[in-house]
Amino acid sequence: MVSVAPEGHFVKWNGKKWVHDTEAEKMAQITQATQQKESLLALAALKIAPLQDAVDLDIATEAEAALLLAWKKCRVLLNRVDTSKPEWPPLPDIKAS
């Protein structure tokens, strides 16, 4: 019977003592990165839709057209992110959109 509580979030009992569970930690990191990727892709889609409408209706300003291209590029780069070792692209200036 184990009488000492483990310290930390990612620990497992190896039969003799509590040890760091690197596999569980990595899986948690991948899950978190996957959720962040999905959230950022949803944000990009929300930003793209009205900008694309303006372009489609031929009423977009130069700034809107440029911002549309920036968000589309960002969405492509976000889609390419490997969640096992994420490197996040910069987001276009959100204040401008």
N, CA, C and O atoms as a Tinker XYZ file with bonds, in Angstrom:
   388  protein
     1  N      0.840000   -1.184000    0.000000    73     2
     2  CA     0.000000    0.000000    0.000000    64     1     3
     3  C      0.884000    1.246000    0.000000    63     2     4     5
     4  O      1.900000    1.301000    0.693000    81     3
     5  N      0.486000    2.234000   -0.780000    73     3     6
     6  CA     1.240000    3.478000   -0.910000    64     5     7
     7  C      0.655000    4.492000    0.066000    63     6     8     9
     8  O     -0.551000    4.738000    0.064000    81     7
     9  N      1.511000    5.080000    0.899000    73     7    10
    10  CA     1.016000    6.040000    1.885000    64     9    11
    11  C      1.401000    7.475000    1.561000    63    10    12    13
    12  O      0.905000    8.402000    2.203000    81    11
    13  N      2.264000    7.677000    0.593000    73    11    14
    14  CA     2.707000    9.014000    0.224000    64    13    15
    15  C      2.019000    9.419000   -1.074000    63    14    16    17
    16  O      2.096000    8.713000   -2.080000    81    15
    17  N      1.351000   10.558000   -1.038000    73    15    18
    18  CA     0.656000   11.043000   -2.232000    64    17    19
    19  C      1.672000   11.560000   -3.247000    63    18    20    21
    20  O      2.688000   12.144000   -2.870000    81    19
    21  N      1.403000   11.349000   -4.514000    73    19    22
    22  CA     2.337000   11.836000   -5.535000    64    21    23
    23  C      2.281000   13.353000   -5.654000    63    22    24    25
    24  O      1.257000   13.970000   -5.361000    81    23
    25  N      3.378000   13.943000   -6.082000    73    23    26
    26  CA     3.425000   15.375000   -6.344000    64    25    27
    27  C      3.458000   15.583000   -7.847000    63    26    28    29
    28  O      4.163000   14.878000   -8.569000    81    27
    29  N      2.695000   16.552000   -8.307000    73    27    30
    30  CA     2.680000   16.849000   -9.735000    64    29    31
    31  C      1.445000   16.294000  -10.410000    63    30    32    33
    32  O      0.683000   15.522000   -9.829000    81    31
    33  N      1.268000   16.708000  -11.652000    73    31    34
    34  CA     0.087000   16.299000  -12.410000    64    33    35
    35  C      0.310000   15.017000  -13.204000    63    34    36    37
    36  O     -0.631000   14.248000  -13.405000    81    35
    37  N      1.502000   14.780000  -13.646000    73    35    38
    38  CA     1.765000   13.650000  -14.532000    64    37    39
    39  C      2.715000   12.679000  -13.849000    63    38    40    41
    40  O      3.914000   12.658000  -14.128000    81    39
    41  N      2.165000   11.883000  -12.956000    73    39    42
    42  CA     2.956000   10.897000  -12.229000    64    41    43
    43  C      2.266000    9.545000  -12.311000    63    42    44    45
    44  O      1.051000    9.454000  -12.487000    81    43
    45  N      3.057000    8.520000  -12.182000    73    43    46
    46  CA     2.510000    7.160000  -12.151000    64    45    47
    47  C      3.354000    6.327000  -11.199000    63    46    48    49
    48  O      4.512000    6.645000  -10.929000    81    47
    49  N      2.762000    5.273000  -10.705000    73    47    50
    50  CA     3.432000    4.359000   -9.790000    64    49    51
    51  C      4.127000    3.290000  -10.621000    63    50    52    53
    52  O      3.484000    2.610000  -11.421000    81    51
    53  N      5.438000    3.135000  -10.439000    73    51    54
    54  CA     6.174000    2.146000  -11.224000    64    53    55
    55  C      6.355000    0.828000  -10.484000    63    54    56    57
    56  O      7.127000   -0.027000  -10.917000    81    55
    57  N      5.652000    0.660000   -9.377000    73    55    58
    58  CA     5.766000   -0.551000   -8.580000    64    57    59
    59  C      6.601000   -0.341000   -7.332000    63    58    60    61
    60  O      6.504000   -1.105000   -6.372000    81    59
    61  N      7.431000    0.709000   -7.349000    73    59    62
    62  CA     8.292000    1.008000   -6.206000    64    61    63
    63  C      8.157000    2.457000   -5.740000    63    62    64    65
    64  O      8.255000    2.754000   -4.549000    81    63
    65  N      7.930000    3.347000   -6.701000    73    63    66
    66  CA     7.854000    4.772000   -6.357000    64    65    67
    67  C      7.078000    5.520000   -7.431000    63    66    68    69
    68  O      6.799000    4.993000   -8.509000    81    67
    69  N      6.736000    6.768000   -7.105000    73    67    70
    70  CA     6.076000    7.638000   -8.062000    64    69    71
    71  C      7.120000    8.209000   -9.012000    63    70    72    73
    72  O      8.170000    8.690000   -8.585000    81    71
    73  N      6.817000    8.148000  -10.309000    73    71    74
    74  CA     7.734000    8.671000  -11.324000    64    73    75
    75  C      6.960000    9.579000  -12.281000    63    74    76    77
    76  O      5.740000    9.480000  -12.410000    81    75
    77  N      7.690000   10.447000  -12.934000    73    75    78
    78  CA     7.087000   11.357000  -13.913000    64    77    79
    79  C      6.586000   10.548000  -15.111000    63    78    80    81
    80  O      7.314000    9.719000  -15.657000    81    79
    81  N      5.347000   10.793000  -15.510000    73    79    82
    82  CA     4.742000   10.092000  -16.648000    64    81    83
    83  C      4.842000   10.988000  -17.882000    63    82    84    85
    84  O      3.946000   11.782000  -18.166000    81    83
    85  N      5.944000   10.844000  -18.603000    73    83    86
    86  CA     6.189000   11.706000  -19.763000    64    85    87
    87  C      5.170000   11.467000  -20.875000    63    86    88    89
    88  O      4.809000   12.398000  -21.595000    81    87
    89  N      4.709000   10.235000  -21.018000    73    87    90
    90  CA     3.724000    9.930000  -22.064000    64    89    91
    91  C      2.397000   10.639000  -21.790000    63    90    92    93
    92  O      1.795000   11.205000  -22.703000    81    91
    93  N      1.946000   10.609000  -20.553000    73    91    94
    94  CA     0.697000   11.295000  -20.196000    64    93    95
    95  C      0.843000   12.802000  -20.367000    63    94    96    97
    96  O     -0.086000   13.473000  -20.817000    81    95
    97  N      2.008000   13.334000  -20.007000    73    95    98
    98  CA     2.245000   14.767000  -20.164000    64    97    99
    99  C      2.226000   15.157000  -21.642000    63    98   100   101
   100  O      1.635000   16.174000  -22.006000    81    99
   101  N      2.865000   14.363000  -22.488000    73    99   102
   102  CA     2.906000   14.647000  -23.925000    64   101   103
   103  C      1.500000   14.587000  -24.525000    63   102   104   105
   104  O      1.136000   15.434000  -25.341000    81   103
   105  N      0.718000   13.596000  -24.125000    73   103   106
   106  CA    -0.652000   13.479000  -24.638000    64   105   107
   107  C     -1.498000   14.681000  -24.215000    63   106   108   109
   108  O     -2.321000   15.164000  -24.993000    81   107
   109  N     -1.303000   15.161000  -22.998000    73   107   110
   110  CA    -2.032000   16.345000  -22.532000    64   109   111
   111  C     -1.624000   17.572000  -23.335000    63   110   112   113
   112  O     -2.465000   18.402000  -23.679000    81   111
   113  N     -0.337000   17.687000  -23.633000    73   111   114
   114  CA     0.145000   18.815000  -24.435000    64   113   115
   115  C     -0.434000   18.769000  -25.847000    63   114   116   117
   116  O     -0.815000   19.805000  -26.391000    81   115
   117  N     -0.505000   17.590000  -26.438000    73   115   118
   118  CA    -1.072000   17.439000  -27.781000    64   117   119
   119  C     -2.562000   17.783000  -27.771000    63   118   120   121
   120  O     -3.056000   18.453000  -28.678000    81   119
   121  N     -3.267000   17.325000  -26.750000    73   119   122
   122  CA    -4.696000   17.635000  -26.629000    64   121   123
   123  C     -4.911000   19.136000  -26.514000    63   122   124   125
   124  O     -5.799000   19.690000  -27.162000    81   123
   125  N     -4.106000   19.795000  -25.694000    73   123   126
   126  CA    -4.217000   21.245000  -25.532000    64   125   127
   127  C     -3.899000   21.962000  -26.847000    63   126   128   129
   128  O     -4.595000   22.907000  -27.218000    81   127
   129  N     -2.864000   21.524000  -27.545000    73   127   130
   130  CA    -2.492000   22.150000  -28.817000    64   129   131
   131  C     -3.581000   21.932000  -29.868000    63   130   132   133
   132  O     -3.856000   22.828000  -30.667000    81   131
   133  N     -4.195000   20.767000  -29.874000    73   131   134
   134  CA    -5.280000   20.479000  -30.815000    64   133   135
   135  C     -6.466000   21.400000  -30.555000    63   134   136   137
   136  O     -7.075000   21.918000  -31.491000    81   135
   137  N     -6.792000   21.599000  -29.283000    73   135   138
   138  CA    -7.888000   22.508000  -28.940000    64   137   139
   139  C     -7.557000   23.941000  -29.344000    63   138   140   141
   140  O     -8.418000   24.661000  -29.849000    81   139
   141  N     -6.310000   24.353000  -29.123000    73   139   142
   142  CA    -5.909000   25.705000  -29.513000    64   141   143
   143  C     -5.963000   25.861000  -31.027000    63   142   144   145
   144  O     -6.399000   26.895000  -31.533000    81   143
   145  N     -5.521000   24.840000  -31.746000    73   143   146
   146  CA    -5.551000   24.887000  -33.208000    64   145   147
   147  C     -6.986000   25.039000  -33.708000    63   146   148   149
   148  O     -7.257000   25.863000  -34.581000    81   147
   149  N     -7.900000   24.249000  -33.158000    73   147   150
   150  CA    -9.304000   24.329000  -33.566000    64   149   151
   151  C     -9.891000   25.703000  -33.254000    63   150   152   153
   152  O    -10.649000   26.255000  -34.052000    81   151
   153  N     -9.542000   26.246000  -32.106000    73   151   154
   154  CA   -10.034000   27.568000  -31.718000    64   153   155
   155  C     -9.514000   28.655000  -32.657000    63   154   156   157
   156  O    -10.267000   29.540000  -33.064000    81   155
   157  N     -8.235000   28.586000  -32.997000    73   155   158
   158  CA    -7.651000   29.585000  -33.894000    64   157   159
   159  C     -8.188000   29.451000  -35.319000    63   158   160   161
   160  O     -8.380000   30.455000  -36.005000    81   159
   161  N     -8.431000   28.225000  -35.765000    73   159   162
   162  CA    -9.031000   28.031000  -37.087000    64   161   163
   163  C    -10.453000   28.596000  -37.126000    63   162   164   165
   164  O    -10.865000   29.173000  -38.132000    81   163
   165  N    -11.193000   28.431000  -36.041000    73   163   166
   166  CA   -12.547000   28.994000  -35.972000    64   165   167
   167  C    -12.491000   30.521000  -35.991000    63   166   168   169
   168  O    -13.307000   31.167000  -36.649000    81   167
   169  N    -11.537000   31.090000  -35.275000    73   167   170
   170  CA   -11.369000   32.545000  -35.283000    64   169   171
   171  C    -11.057000   33.036000  -36.693000    63   170   172   173
   172  O    -11.626000   34.025000  -37.153000    81   171
   173  N    -10.157000   32.344000  -37.370000    73   171   174
   174  CA    -9.800000   32.735000  -38.736000    64   173   175
   175  C    -11.023000   32.687000  -39.648000    63   174   176   177
   176  O    -11.230000   33.592000  -40.457000    81   175
   177  N    -11.825000   31.647000  -39.523000    73   175   178
   178  CA   -13.030000   31.536000  -40.354000    64   177   179
   179  C    -13.996000   32.688000  -40.081000    63   178   180   181
   180  O    -14.601000   33.228000  -41.007000    81   179
   181  N    -14.137000   33.061000  -38.814000    73   179   182
   182  CA   -15.018000   34.185000  -38.465000    64   181   183
   183  C    -14.506000   35.500000  -39.037000    63   182   184   185
   184  O    -15.299000   36.341000  -39.460000    81   183
   185  N    -13.209000   35.682000  -39.055000    73   183   186
   186  CA   -12.623000   36.915000  -39.584000    64   185   187
   187  C    -12.694000   36.949000  -41.109000    63   186   188   189
   188  O    -12.886000   38.010000  -41.702000    81   187
   189  N    -12.538000   35.792000  -41.737000    73   187   190
   190  CA   -12.510000   35.716000  -43.198000    64   189   191
   191  C    -13.887000   35.964000  -43.811000    63   190   192   193
   192  O    -13.990000   36.652000  -44.827000    81   191
   193  N    -14.931000   35.423000  -43.221000    73   191   194
   194  CA   -16.266000   35.459000  -43.834000    64   193   195
   195  C    -16.728000   36.860000  -44.242000    63   194   196   197
   196  O    -17.076000   37.048000  -45.408000    81   195
   197  N    -16.750000   37.852000  -43.350000    73   195   198
   198  CA   -17.236000   39.167000  -43.788000    64   197   199
   199  C    -16.282000   39.865000  -44.755000    63   198   200   201
   200  O    -16.712000   40.639000  -45.609000    81   199
   201  N    -14.999000   39.591000  -44.617000    73   199   202
   202  CA   -14.034000   40.179000  -45.552000    64   201   203
   203  C    -14.228000   39.593000  -46.947000    63   202   204   205
   204  O    -14.156000   40.307000  -47.947000    81   203
   205  N    -14.476000   38.278000  -47.002000    73   203   206
   206  CA   -14.719000   37.628000  -48.286000    64   205   207
   207  C    -16.007000   38.153000  -48.912000    63   206   208   209
   208  O    -16.078000   38.341000  -50.127000    81   207
   209  N    -17.025000   38.387000  -48.086000    73   207   210
   210  CA   -18.275000   38.963000  -48.595000    64   209   211
   211  C    -18.017000   40.310000  -49.261000    63   210   212   213
   212  O    -18.526000   40.581000  -50.348000    81   211
   213  N    -17.230000   41.144000  -48.606000    73   211   214
   214  CA   -16.931000   42.471000  -49.163000    64   213   215
   215  C    -16.214000   42.352000  -50.503000    63   214   216   217
   216  O    -16.510000   43.096000  -51.438000    81   215
   217  N    -15.269000   41.413000  -50.596000    73   215   218
   218  CA   -14.552000   41.199000  -51.862000    64   217   219
   219  C    -15.513000   40.665000  -52.923000    63   218   220   221
   220  O    -15.514000   41.145000  -54.057000    81   219
   221  N    -16.327000   39.676000  -52.560000    73   219   222
   222  CA   -17.272000   39.083000  -53.516000    64   221   223
   223  C    -18.261000   40.111000  -54.057000    63   222   224   225
   224  O    -18.660000   40.040000  -55.220000    81   223
   225  N    -18.651000   41.052000  -53.228000    73   223   226
   226  CA   -19.610000   42.088000  -53.635000    64   225   227
   227  C    -18.932000   43.291000  -54.272000    63   226   228   229
   228  O    -19.580000   44.279000  -54.618000    81   227
   229  N    -17.632000   43.191000  -54.417000    73   227   230
   230  CA   -16.827000   44.256000  -55.024000    64   229   231
   231  C    -16.970000   45.591000  -54.279000    63   230   232   233
   232  O    -17.013000   46.662000  -54.885000    81   231
   233  N    -17.041000   45.488000  -52.949000    73   231   234
   234  CA   -17.133000   46.698000  -52.122000    64   233   235
   235  C    -16.044000   46.737000  -51.052000    63   234   236   237
   236  O    -16.114000   47.539000  -50.121000    81   235
   237  N    -15.046000   45.878000  -51.183000    73   235   238
   238  CA   -13.973000   45.831000  -50.189000    64   237   239
   239  C    -13.021000   47.005000  -50.368000    63   238   240   241
   240  O    -12.701000   47.408000  -51.486000    81   239
   241  N    -12.583000   47.535000  -49.250000    73   239   242
   242  CA   -11.536000   48.554000  -49.302000    64   241   243
   243  C    -10.203000   47.842000  -49.519000    63   242   244   245
   244  O    -10.119000   46.620000  -49.401000    81   243
   245  N     -9.173000   48.604000  -49.834000    73   243   246
   246  CA    -7.844000   48.000000  -49.983000    64   245   247
   247  C     -7.414000   47.338000  -48.681000    63   246   248   249
   248  O     -6.818000   46.260000  -48.689000    81   247
   249  N     -7.717000   47.985000  -47.573000    73   247   250
   250  CA    -7.348000   47.428000  -46.268000    64   249   251
   251  C     -8.075000   46.110000  -46.013000    63   250   252   253
   252  O     -7.480000   45.163000  -45.499000    81   251
   253  N     -9.358000   46.043000  -46.368000    73   251   254
   254  CA   -10.123000   44.804000  -46.184000    64   253   255
   255  C     -9.589000   43.691000  -47.075000    63   254   256   257
   256  O     -9.482000   42.546000  -46.635000    81   255
   257  N     -9.256000   44.006000  -48.308000    73   255   258
   258  CA    -8.712000   42.996000  -49.225000    64   257   259
   259  C     -7.374000   42.472000  -48.713000    63   258   260   261
   260  O     -7.110000   41.271000  -48.772000    81   259
   261  N     -6.537000   43.367000  -48.215000    73   259   262
   262  CA    -5.236000   42.950000  -47.677000    64   261   263
   263  C     -5.412000   42.101000  -46.422000    63   262   264   265
   264  O     -4.703000   41.114000  -46.227000    81   263
   265  N     -6.358000   42.490000  -45.576000    73   263   266
   266  CA    -6.612000   41.737000  -44.354000    64   265   267
   267  C     -7.180000   40.355000  -44.672000    63   266   268   269
   268  O     -6.865000   39.379000  -43.990000    81   267
   269  N     -8.012000   40.274000  -45.700000    73   267   270
   270  CA    -8.542000   38.975000  -46.134000    64   269   271
   271  C     -7.403000   38.044000  -46.528000    63   270   272   273
   272  O     -7.372000   36.887000  -46.108000    81   271
   273  N     -6.478000   38.537000  -47.323000    73   271   274
   274  CA    -5.336000   37.705000  -47.726000    64   273   275
   275  C     -4.505000   37.285000  -46.524000    63   274   276   277
   276  O     -4.044000   36.146000  -46.452000    81   275
   277  N     -4.312000   38.200000  -45.581000    73   275   278
   278  CA    -3.530000   37.879000  -44.384000    64   277   279
   279  C     -4.203000   36.782000  -43.560000    63   278   280   281
   280  O     -3.538000   35.857000  -43.092000    81   279
   281  N     -5.521000   36.884000  -43.382000    73   279   282
   282  CA    -6.242000   35.864000  -42.621000    64   281   283
   283  C     -6.263000   34.523000  -43.356000    63   282   284   285
   284  O     -6.157000   33.472000  -42.724000    81   283
   285  N     -6.399000   34.550000  -44.678000    73   283   286
   286  CA    -6.375000   33.292000  -45.433000    64   285   287
   287  C     -5.012000   32.613000  -45.312000    63   286   288   289
   288  O     -4.936000   31.398000  -45.128000    81   287
   289  N     -3.947000   33.389000  -45.414000    73   287   290
   290  CA    -2.602000   32.830000  -45.254000    64   289   291
   291  C     -2.446000   32.254000  -43.852000    63   290   292   293
   292  O     -1.909000   31.161000  -43.677000    81   291
   293  N     -2.918000   32.993000  -42.865000    73   291   294
   294  CA    -2.843000   32.522000  -41.487000    64   293   295
   295  C     -3.598000   31.207000  -41.319000    63   294   296   297
   296  O     -3.108000   30.289000  -40.662000    81   295
   297  N     -4.789000   31.114000  -41.910000    73   295   298
   298  CA    -5.589000   29.893000  -41.793000    64   297   299
   299  C     -4.870000   28.697000  -42.410000    63   298   300   301
   300  O     -4.892000   27.603000  -41.847000    81   299
   301  N     -4.239000   28.895000  -43.550000    73   299   302
   302  CA    -3.475000   27.815000  -44.182000    64   301   303
   303  C     -2.327000   27.381000  -43.267000    63   302   304   305
   304  O     -2.103000   26.188000  -43.064000    81   303
   305  N     -1.608000   28.354000  -42.722000    73   303   306
   306  CA    -0.480000   28.035000  -41.842000    64   305   307
   307  C     -0.949000   27.360000  -40.555000    63   306   308   309
   308  O     -0.286000   26.451000  -40.055000    81   307
   309  N     -2.084000   27.797000  -40.018000    73   307   310
   310  CA    -2.641000   27.146000  -38.830000    64   309   311
   311  C     -3.011000   25.699000  -39.132000    63   310   312   313
   312  O     -2.775000   24.809000  -38.315000    81   311
   313  N     -3.582000   25.472000  -40.291000    73   311   314
   314  CA    -3.983000   24.120000  -40.671000    64   313   315
   315  C     -2.784000   23.183000  -40.779000    63   314   316   317
   316  O     -2.928000   21.972000  -40.608000    81   315
   317  N     -1.614000   23.729000  -41.058000    73   315   318
   318  CA    -0.395000   22.928000  -41.195000    64   317   319
   319  C      0.306000   22.653000  -39.863000    63   318   320   321
   320  O      1.257000   21.873000  -39.822000    81   319
   321  N     -0.144000   23.274000  -38.788000    73   319   322
   322  CA     0.524000   23.114000  -37.495000    64   321   323
   323  C      0.451000   21.660000  -37.043000    63   322   324   325
   324  O     -0.621000   21.055000  -37.011000    81   323
   325  N      1.607000   21.116000  -36.696000    73   323   326
   326  CA     1.715000   19.768000  -36.138000    64   325   327
   327  C      1.522000   19.897000  -34.629000    63   326   328   329
   328  O      2.371000   20.467000  -33.943000    81   327
   329  N      0.411000   19.373000  -34.108000    73   327   330
   330  CA     0.100000   19.568000  -32.696000    64   329   331
   331  C      1.022000   18.794000  -31.758000    63   330   332   333
   332  O      0.980000   19.008000  -30.547000    81   331
   333  N      1.852000   17.904000  -32.290000    73   331   334
   334  CA     2.815000   17.222000  -31.422000    64   333   335
   335  C      4.026000   18.102000  -31.136000    63   334   336   337
   336  O      4.750000   17.876000  -30.167000    81   335
   337  N      4.241000   19.099000  -31.978000    73   335   338
   338  CA     5.310000   20.083000  -31.742000    64   337   339
   339  C      4.897000   21.401000  -32.402000    63   338   340   341
   340  O      5.475000   21.811000  -33.409000    81   339
   341  N      3.886000   22.059000  -31.817000    73   339   342
   342  CA     3.289000   23.231000  -32.465000    64   341   343
   343  C      4.212000   24.445000  -32.539000    63   342   344   345
   344  O      4.908000   24.792000  -31.584000    81   343
   345  N      4.189000   25.065000  -33.696000    73   343   346
   346  CA     4.822000   26.361000  -33.911000    64   345   347
   347  C      3.733000   27.229000  -34.532000    63   346   348   349
   348  O      3.375000   27.058000  -35.698000    81   347
   349  N      3.209000   28.165000  -33.736000    73   347   350
   350  CA     2.045000   28.941000  -34.140000    64   349   351
   351  C      2.433000   30.125000  -35.011000    63   350   352   353
   352  O      3.356000   30.869000  -34.680000    81   351
   353  N      1.727000   30.301000  -36.127000    73   351   354
   354  CA     1.981000   31.486000  -36.964000    64   353   355
   355  C      1.411000   32.724000  -36.280000    63   354   356   357
   356  O      0.485000   32.620000  -35.476000    81   355
   357  N      1.954000   33.883000  -36.593000    73   355   358
   358  CA     1.378000   35.101000  -36.013000    64   357   359
   359  C     -0.001000   35.367000  -36.610000    63   358   360   361
   360  O     -0.248000   35.092000  -37.784000    81   359
   361  N     -0.891000   35.904000  -35.784000    73   359   362
   362  CA    -2.224000   36.263000  -36.266000    64   361   363
   363  C     -2.178000   37.655000  -36.875000    63   362   364   365
   364  O     -1.415000   38.507000  -36.419000    81   363
   365  N     -2.985000   37.892000  -37.900000    73   363   366
   366  CA    -3.090000   39.258000  -38.429000    64   365   367
   367  C     -3.563000   40.198000  -37.325000    63   366   368   369
   368  O     -4.105000   39.753000  -36.313000    81   367
   369  N     -3.362000   41.466000  -37.518000    73   367   370
   370  CA    -3.749000   42.465000  -36.529000    64   369   371
   371  C     -5.249000   42.390000  -36.284000    63   370   372   373
   372  O     -6.044000   42.793000  -37.134000    81   371
   373  N     -5.632000   41.879000  -35.131000    73   371   374
   374  CA    -7.045000   41.684000  -34.811000    64   373   375
   375  C     -7.767000   43.022000  -34.684000    63   374   376   377
   376  O     -8.952000   43.108000  -35.006000    81   375
   377  N     -7.087000   44.056000  -34.227000    73   375   378
   378  CA    -7.723000   45.373000  -34.080000    64   377   379
   379  C     -8.195000   45.912000  -35.429000    63   378   380   381
   380  O     -9.180000   46.646000  -35.504000    81   379
   381  N     -7.483000   45.541000  -36.489000    73   379   382
   382  CA    -7.824000   46.062000  -37.818000    64   381   383
   383  C     -9.003000   45.323000  -38.437000    63   382   384   385
   384  O     -9.591000   45.800000  -39.408000    81   383
   385  N     -9.351000   44.173000  -37.889000    73   383   386
   386  CA   -10.423000   43.386000  -38.511000    64   385   387
   387  C    -11.748000   43.547000  -37.824000    63   386   388
   388  O    -12.737000   42.943000  -38.241000    81   387
